[in-house]
Amino acid sequence: MSDTDQPAVPATPPEPPQREKPPREKPQRFQVGGNQRPPSLEHEQTYGFGKKIDAFDDDMERQLQEAMGGLSDKDLYGDPAEQARRRSKPGEEGPKKGKVFRIHGADVFIDLPGGRTQGVLPLLQFPDGPPEIGTEVDVHIEGFDHANGVLLLSRKGAAVQADWASVAVGMIVEARVTEVNKGGVTVDVNGIRGFMPISQIDLYRVDDAGQFVNQKLLCLVTEVDPSERNLVVSRRALLEKEREENREKLWHELQEGQVREGIVRSIREFGVFVDLGGADGLIHVSELSWQRVKDPSEVVQPGQKVKVVVLKLDREHRKVGLGMKQLMASPWDDISEKYHVGQVVTGKVTRLMDFGAFVELEPAVEGLIHISELSPQRVRRVIDVVQPGQDVQVMVQGVNPEQRRISLSLKAALPKEPEPEAAAEEPEEEETPAAPPRPRTTPLRGGIGQK
């Protein structure tokens, strides 16, 4: 046998047959709480985390069906909506007293007795303004907000929660201004608390929004968000819409010389803008009054209704020139009866010019003292003779009612200086007779000679 030959490995001997163990006898008694089962039950079934007995299960099933036969889930568990109503009981219980513990936006949060019960009601139900933290209020429970877990409250006699379906973007509504706040005013629209920016109150700038409090204004709804309880309205949008409709009609009717009624919209240093109901016209400061006007706000105020005369129309550029003083009596109408040439009157110097000084004789009536009429001497500067505000006596030298001019003279009204007395005449000297000439004693020289 060679070295490479391996000895045959004997096959693994088969395992000896195992003897079957005799079945273990089960105890004959039933122990509660153990793992043993009654000997009379042969079939076992796994159920859940343990085992159940088919006979017990069937019997229990039959008894439950007999006891609950004909009952629905609503009868067994109750109606959730009814349970919520039972918890809130609106109107059945008297008012509850709570304390304000937080104000957020348009909501006021109330802490009710019990420490863990909280409710909310709209700020709209406090017409006197937001309450202070810690203020006690009487409230009624109206329902329960399952989404936020708070009670819905209300105050007796206060505004109730409004129907947001009654407003929509683009709708024309009547808004009552309740208060002025930062950036605009608070309004009430059908019980809904809304906001109107100050720039949307009128067509022109509004400096004092308090003048609109408690007024009812027609407005256009621009924003509606019921989930955020946000309502924004604009009166300006509605006014602009109406203004555009009336603009063309007005321009067809306007004519120079017409008397119209308008509303003062804005005031500037150079004049006043008046809304004629579709177009704006300008009253220049010189056309406001016959008297000289330094500040137009001394004559009219924004929002004031005024009567004006159409002085000039520029249809190409859509410009209108207006006047107010034309509807007032002019002091120049009877000026010739008040002043005549040679009359000495008293006035006040109002303005100085290089060519002379203007003197006010009465309101809206001025005359001019030419520089040559200021003094008998030559005047180089007007300010060297008179000053603004100085009272002077002048003589009327000319009246022109058509051109509304009065010529005055200061030097002509000056008191005349007394003339110097004539010098005393000197006595005339008496003439003395001339002495007779003496006779010549010498002959005259020259001549033609003697004969």
Secondary structure, 3 states (H helix, E strand, C coil): CCCCCCCCCCCCCCCCCCCCCCCCCCCCCCCCCCCCCCCCCCCCEEECCEEECHHHHHHHHHHHHHHHCCCCHHHHHCCHHHHHHHHHCCCCCCCEEEEEEEEECCEEEEECCCCCCEEEEEHHHCCCCCCCCCCEEEEEEEEEECCCCEEEEECCCCCCCCCHHHCCCCCEEEEEEEEEECCEEEEEECCEEEEEEHHHCCCCCCCCHHHHCCCEEEEEEEEEEHHHCEEEEEHHHHHHHHHHHHHHHHHHHCCCCCEEEEEEEEEECCEEEEECCCCEEEEEHHHCCCCCCCCHHHCCCCCCEEEEEEEEEECCCCEEEEECHHHCCCCCCCHHHHCCCCCEEEEEEEEEECCEEEEEEECCEEEEEEHHHCCCCCCCCHHHCCCCCCEEEEEEEEEECCCCEEEEECHHHCCCCCCCCCCCCCCCCCCCCCCCCCCCCCCCCCCCCCC
